[in-house]
Amino acid sequence: MLKKFVLVLEAWEDRTFLDCTKVIEAAPQLTEFELNLIWIKPKRSKRECRKVASCPLHHLKVLKLYGYYGRTSELELVRYFLENAIVLEKILVDPLPLDNFRIEGEPRESKPVRIARKYAKLQLEREVPSHIELVIL
């Protein structure tokens, strides 16, 4: 009966997040999924996106990604949701990593955050269908 699931993960280099899809699939009533990434050693790679078996998510409407850096691992997770979340309405992406929320006065426009925002726009604006609202902060 889980409706909202918030997951906090350390983003180490470009390790995949697709293992978390098993937990998501175990919550068939899920309407909102939020992933908060803590940048440990962010690194973009040129590896191909992996796929997992399809599993329709009949109720997921909102996907929130905090700490999006533009790694292949993040893009493959977004693609998983685009392929499986049948009623997805909104994707919110914030490149500011979770650890920066705790630092008062951390500039939202720091160079790593600006670069991450650029990657989010380059990757996601062409991936996300027009009927899904894409918000990149």
Secondary structure, 3 states (H helix, E strand, C coil): CCCEEEEEEEEEECCCCHHHHHHHHCCCCCCEEEEEEEEEEECCCCCCCCCCCCCCECCCCEEEEECCCCCHHHHHHHHHHHHHECCCCEEEEECCCHHHHCCCCCCCCCHHHHHHHHHHHHHHCCCCCCCCEEEEC
